[in-house]
Amino acid sequence: MSTPILEVRDLIKVYPAATAVAGISFSVPAGICFGLLGPNGAGKTTTIEIMEGILPPSSGEVRYRGEALGGRFREEAGILFQKTALQDFLTVRQCISLFRGLYDHGLTVDEVLRLCALEKLAGRDNRKLSGGQQQRLLLAIALVNDPDVLFLDEPTTGLDPQARRNFWELVQSIKAQRKTIILTTHYMEEAELLCDEIVILDHGRIVAQGPPRRLLREHFAQVLLELPRQDFPAAARALPLNILESSDRIEISTDDLEATLRTLLAAQVSLSHLRIRPANLEDLFLELTGTELRS
Amino acid sequence: MMHRLLAVLHARNLEFLRDRSTLIFTLLLPVMLVIGMGFVFGGPERPLFKVGVLAPHIDRAAHPFLRERYVEFIALPEEQAALQKVRHQQVDLLVNLRDPPRYWVNTDSPKGYIVEKLLLAAVPAASRQPVNGPALRYVDWLFPGILGMNMMFSCLFGVGYVVLRYRKSGFLKRLYATPLNAFEFLSAQVLSRLGLILFVTVVLYAGIGAIIGFHNAGNTLLLLLLAVVGALSMIALGLTIAARFASEELVGGLLNLLTWPMMLLSGIWFSLEGSPRWVQWVAHVFPLTHVLDAARAVMLDGAGLAQIAPHLLFLGATALAFLAFGAWSFRWRID
């Protein structure tokens, strides 16, 4: 494993009404896409904003290349917040140009426009962009300083599926340049596609940490059987199976498919609507916390 | 550091210049005010005689003349300043009632002629000192007030609401994630607004001055220096209000709390001479009072740098104090 570019040590953030982050530690190796996953209110945004140097922690620290966050970090980090408004009346090019002027080094405005496929929109008022275009502009702004570490806080929330896929392609092209990406998301598909390593947060604590495939291997057998809840009689809950319940379905994880199917048939469970699929991060979260990720 | 400041300054200027409705309003409001006020108040003065008394304060019991009805007596301790008022017909007569009694009257002033008769009826032995000079029109006196008022609103609301809007929209938070620091950001806002205010003030000064036929008695560069220092003081005052808060209602209330007393007490519309001492003391806390006193001294009386230096020092010191406080208490984000 390469030297960590970011280290989070014993981080705690307490607000008057709640504890958002309850003592977490992890390190981020350089050149990977690192995911912070969790449902709304899990502490993802608080954690990433402390890592970005925007919020002060109640205790604990974040170190960038072994040092406390400071001037070097601000020069070398690119940030895309969950929600950012830009100055009124400025065109796409002028918005990028403004932020480029705030850094000593970086890409040219034209390079950034090209990188984020914004050339045709360069002269448009930033307020007249669609949701996907707006996110591409904010990503372009996060890239103006050619950052070594890029923070993306729920970058595709609210985008339509096509815009989301376009954004993922952009992030993959940035990832290919071996930049470190810190991503928060509650879209498991996004995390599975982009992240090399993840931390799953719940109630401000880490409930799982590691590469997604390894975590799935560790927590799940090879397949999941999915049944509608109404097809699963109450008596069947007593069966010697690894059963996970969600609001509308029953999931059974198993490494012996035939034996499990025989048990279900013997218990007269209808298999007409049975689906068999491999486990994913959504299942992992359900397994670890007992709640659905997007609850 | 400079390239960051310039980047923010350039973007803010672009934003303002493209906001056509605000730009037009900024230019039109003072023009309309001057023309309107000139029209309303440009006629004859109120039918009230104003007599300056060379004394530190007025003691009505000291002399029968000071008990005359329909005459407003104003204490004028400085003889040279008092004589200037007679020349401009800002007072109808100036009197020194100590022995031997003397008075100064502007031979071009019709009201001076009448109030002179009143004085001679009460003090026949008073010796006459004639003074000449054209009457100062109300619109000439009002002109610096309107320029100053426009400057005040532009400084306080222009900067205050812009910073508040940036904070509420999250734009400030985004800037905070860059190497930009509070001093660079605030300096860019101050310079952007200062440039705009100077431009508008110069346009208004030249344009309206030509319309009303105004001639500056003093040095125009000194006026420009005064405009720069005065605007800096008021912009910095606006920044202190906008430095921390995120509520439009609160910031609007605080800005109104500042602007209304300045509107009424800084001498935009009428002179505070003759008003109670505590009112004058309160008025001199406001930067606008110093801007207007100094501007009128230069524009109407031809005052030089030495005469308005105390005003410039007050404005410079308050600009630094407000800016330091604003930078110290500045918040990039809403907690």
Chai-1 contact restraints between the chains, C-beta under 6 A:
chainA,res_idxA,chainB,res_idxB,connection_type,confidence,min_distance_angstrom,max_distance_angstrom,comment,restraint_id
A,R74,B,P179,contact,1.0,0.0,6.0,A-B,restraint_1
A,E75,B,P179,contact,1.0,0.0,6.0,A-B,restraint_2
A,I79,B,A177,contact,1.0,0.0,6.0,A-B,restraint_3
A,K83,B,G170,contact,1.0,0.0,6.0,A-B,restraint_4
A,T84,B,G170,contact,1.0,0.0,6.0,A-B,restraint_5
A,T84,B,R174,contact,1.0,0.0,6.0,A-B,restraint_6
A,A85,B,S169,contact,1.0,0.0,6.0,A-B,restraint_7
A,A85,B,G170,contact,1.0,0.0,6.0,A-B,restraint_8
A,A85,B,F171,contact,1.0,0.0,6.0,A-B,restraint_9
A,Q87,B,A11,contact,1.0,0.0,6.0,A-B,restraint_10
A,Q87,B,E15,contact,1.0,0.0,6.0,A-B,restraint_11
A,D88,B,E15,contact,1.0,0.0,6.0,A-B,restraint_12
A,F89,B,E15,contact,1.0,0.0,6.0,A-B,restraint_13
A,F89,B,R18,contact,1.0,0.0,6.0,A-B,restraint_14
A,F89,B,D19,contact,1.0,0.0,6.0,A-B,restraint_15
A,L98,B,A7,contact,1.0,0.0,6.0,A-B,restraint_16
A,L98,B,A11,contact,1.0,0.0,6.0,A-B,restraint_17
A,G101,B,H3,contact,1.0,0.0,6.0,A-B,restraint_18
A,G101,B,A7,contact,1.0,0.0,6.0,A-B,restraint_19
A,L102,B,R4,contact,1.0,0.0,6.0,A-B,restraint_20
A,L102,B,A7,contact,1.0,0.0,6.0,A-B,restraint_21
A,L102,B,T178,contact,1.0,0.0,6.0,A-B,restraint_22
A,L102,B,L180,contact,1.0,0.0,6.0,A-B,restraint_23
